[in-house]
Each structure stands twice: as C-alpha cells, then as structure tokens.
C-alpha cells in the first residue's frame, strides 16, 4: 500500500503523455494532407529566425505592453515547468525535492527563488491579459469572429495558468512553514510564498499543512497534464508550433509569388523557337494527372500553410492592420487561418470516422471562405508583416484566388477586362498597341 501513490502517479503520467502524443500524431497527419514544399534551404538563416522570433519573441515586443507581459507569461511558464522534471522523479520514486540533492542547497535555493519571481510575473501577466481581453475593449480582441469558443478558449487558458501558479505558491508556502517547524528538510528558498502565505499558514496544524502541500503538488501535476492535452483543442498550440512555423517561414521578399511549374513549362515551350508544339510527350508524361491550379480545399494547400493554420495565435494583429478590414470589408486575415484550421479539423474527423477521407460535399472555398473575402484582399502583405510568428495568410488567399481565376474563370468583371486587355493589347488598358506611347507626345 505504501507504493499506491507512485502507481497512481505513473498511470496518470503515462496516460497524459500518451494522449498528448496521440494528439500530436493527428495534427501531423492532418498537416501532411497538404502538398509537400521544400523549405529546408538557408538553414543558418532559418535557425536564426526561429531563435529570434519564436524563442526571443522579437516581434511580440513591437507592441511593448502586450509584448512584455506575454514575455513574462511565456518565459515564466516554460521555465517554471522545468520543475516538472523534479515532480516526475519525486512522483515515480517517492523522493522529495529531488533536484536539491543534484544541484546542491545553495544553487537549488537560487533556482526555487527564481521560479517564485517568475511565477508572480506570470500571475501579473495573466490577470492583466484577462482584464484587457474582457473589460478593456481592445478592438481586435472583441471582434465578432472571436465570439463563442475562441473567446472562451482564451479565457480558460488564462484561468488554468492562474490556477497552476496558485497551486505552485500554496505548495511552496505550506512547505516553508513545515520546514520552519523542522518537519521537512530545509531545501529551497521561497521569497513570495514565505512572505505572502507563510503568515497565513502558520496558524494551521501540521496535518493540514501536509494536506495542503501534497494536494497542491498533485493539483499542479494533474493540471500540467490537463493543460498539455487541452492544447490540441486550443489556439495555444502555438506554444509548440510557433517553432516549426518560424523555421519553415517564407524567407523570400514579401510580395514575391510562386510560379506554377506547369505554366512555366508551357510558356518556355511557347517562347522556344526550336520547340515542336506537336511533339509527343515524353514517356510517362501522358499518364500524369495535371495539377490543379490554385487551391479549392485544404488538400490543394501546401503543408506549411496547413501548419500556419494550426499555429495561429488568434491575436488579431494581422486583422488590425489589414486595410480591407479597417475600411469595413468582410476580409479578416485571422479568420482566413481560423477557417482553414476548422476545415482541416473537419477533414481530420472524417478520416478518423471512415479510415480515409470520404467526400463530404464541402470545400474550403465557398463553404468556409467566401469569394467576397478573397477579392477584398489588396495583397499588401501587412498581415504577414504583423504576425508575431511569421504566418502567411496571404499565401492562402492568393492560392484560392488563383483557383478562381485559372480553374473557374470566376474573377470579378474588372479583372477579367484587365486580363483580356493584357492578352490582346499587352497593357491593362483598352487601346491599340500602336497607341501605347501616345502619352509621351503630351
């Protein structure tokens, strides 16, 4: 019976990490539904970008108040959970404050004191964020697209983080009093817990203090497992996916669009005076299925674009600088990524149910993202410039517009007229090529 706690702990540990691994496997499978794209070039630049943007939060602090508070929460929460290593060892082997014996009392005291200071910064950060999101009225955080689950999700994460930090302080506070009474070995330094909770807990009995310490310890452990598995359902997947997203970010100059290989091949054939347009295709080419021009559904997007959809933080910085959205158009770059993720999740559930994807009669285009949204975009790249983790909603918009133009000939009349003029007159305007230089006579 003395090992019952260790057995329960081990079962919860295996179950928690097992469910988390299964969720990551589903995300990986869904991302692989997109086309492969080679983004493994310029490795040193990619490492540097990931370290600067994902780890260093360089783009977050462009808005100083929100950026610094986010840095508190991000750095504090990540470093505090280094203590999870100690919790796992203590839980499995029945030890207490395992790292104290490894680091030595002096360094361990510095370590625990640092964790407490970071924890209070996390508390300050999540409280300010909760007030700011729910009562301060920041426009990008109160838009209609966040009504319902997105807003609830953001609030739940803040509440969970606050509860975990409170459990952390209660555990340390109760332990500090027990250490002062000589009932536990004097390991660690707890400047916040001892100062704030020490006087409050000093009137409690030894048994009740042990109950608080052990209860908070279990709450902190189970809470971390819950938080970890909740990420799959939350926008806070960016905690993990921001790193691969910044690694695979488009490093080319903004505004440079990709060319379709099939179209490039046809143009080269047309421009080659020695090419025979009636020549039979090379062996194997006749059987090849022509690739779709642009994107109609998530299967037509590339894997980095699908990774971007999962990585979106829903912060709305992209939408807040979008000129189309600012002027009242329906387009919201944030919502483009959110809708892509919703469709991707729907396809994933379809595969889970049927073993493979069974046509459900839906598409990303029209069923999730409307033509009105797509044509409102000015392709100014303000959204990609503003994104704190280098996501690229414009690339999704562009691929879907490419599909409308090249597969469905469904461009607005003004664009069709312009493209006809380019084809016939080699200029966007409707006049004869011989008159192209008439403007110089004036």
GIGIFEN-V664572 format. One record per residue. NEAR is the number of other C-alpha atoms within 8 Angstrom. Layout:
NEAR / NEAR
//
This chain:
3 / 4 / 6 / 7 / 8 / 11 / 9 / 8 / 10 / 10 / 8 / 9 / 9 / 8 / 8 / 11 / 9 / 8 / 9 / 10 / 8 / 8 / 10 / 9 / 8 / 9 / 8 / 8 / 8 / 11 / 11 / 9 / 9 / 13 / 10 / 7 / 7 / 5 / 7 / 6 / 5 / 6 / 7 / 6 / 7 / 12 / 9 / 8 / 11 / 13 / 9 / 10 / 13 / 13 / 8 / 7 / 12 / 10 / 10 / 12 / 11 / 7 / 7 / 8 / 7 / 9 / 12 / 10 / 9 / 10 / 10 / 12 / 13 / 9 / 9 / 14 / 11 / 8 / 9 / 11 / 8 / 8 / 8 / 9 / 8 / 11 / 10 / 8 / 11 / 12 / 12 / 10 / 7 / 8 / 8 / 5 / 10 / 10 / 9 / 11 / 8 / 6 / 9 / 9 / 10 / 7 / 8 / 14 / 12 / 10 / 9 / 11 / 12 / 8 / 11 / 13 / 10 / 13 / 12 / 10 / 11 / 15 / 12 / 8 / 12 / 13 / 10 / 8 / 9 / 10 / 9 / 10 / 11 / 7 / 6 / 7 / 9 / 8 / 6 / 10 / 10 / 10 / 8 / 5 / 5 / 10 / 9 / 6 / 7 / 9 / 9 / 8 / 10 / 9 / 9 / 8 / 8 / 12 / 9 / 10 / 10 / 12 / 8 / 12 / 12 / 8 / 12 / 11 / 12 / 13 / 14 / 12 / 15 / 15 / 12 / 12 / 13 / 13 / 11 / 8 / 7 / 8 / 7 / 8 / 6 / 7 / 9 / 12 / 9 / 13 / 9 / 11 / 14 / 13 / 8 / 8 / 13 / 13 / 9 / 7 / 11 / 7 / 6 / 7 / 6 / 7 / 6 / 8 / 14 / 11 / 8 / 11 / 14 / 9 / 9 / 12 / 11 / 8 / 10 / 11 / 10 / 9 / 10 / 9 / 11 / 9 / 9 / 8 / 11 / 8 / 10 / 8 / 5 / 8 / 14 / 8 / 12 / 11 / 6 / 6 / 11 / 11 / 10 / 8 / 15 / 15 / 10 / 10 / 11 / 5 / 4 / 5 / 5 / 5 / 7 / 6 / 4 / 4 / 6 / 7 / 6 / 7 / 8 / 9 / 8 / 8 / 8 / 8 / 9 / 9 / 6 / 7 / 5 / 4 / 7 / 5 / 6 / 4 / 5 / 4 / 7 / 6 / 5 / 7 / 7 / 7 / 5 / 6 / 4 / 4 / 5 / 8 / 9 / 14 / 15 / 10 / 9 / 14 / 9 / 11 / 13 / 11 / 13 / 11 / 12 / 15 / 11 / 13 / 11 / 11 / 14 / 13 / 8 / 7 / 8 / 9 / 10 / 15 / 12 / 9 / 11 / 12 / 7 / 12 / 13 / 9 / 6 / 6 / 9 / 9 / 12 / 11 / 12 / 13 / 9 / 12 / 12 / 11 / 11 / 13 / 11 / 8 / 12 / 11 / 9 / 8 / 9 / 10 / 8 / 12 / 11 / 8 / 7 / 8 / 7 / 8 / 8 / 7 / 5 / 4 / 4 / 6 / 11 / 13 / 11 / 8 / 8 / 10 / 11 / 9 / 8 / 8 / 12 / 13 / 8 / 10 / 10 / 7 / 6 / 7 / 9 / 9 / 16 / 12 / 8 / 11 / 12 / 10 / 10 / 11 / 13 / 11 / 14 / 11 / 8 / 12 / 11 / 10 / 11 / 13 / 13 / 12 / 14 / 12 / 10 / 9 / 10 / 7 / 7 / 6 / 9 / 6 / 6 / 6 / 8 / 9 / 8 / 10 / 9 / 8 / 13 / 11 / 8 / 6 / 12 / 8 / 9 / 9 / 8 / 7 / 7 / 7 / 8 / 5 / 7 / 8 / 7 / 7 / 6 / 5 / 5 / 4
//
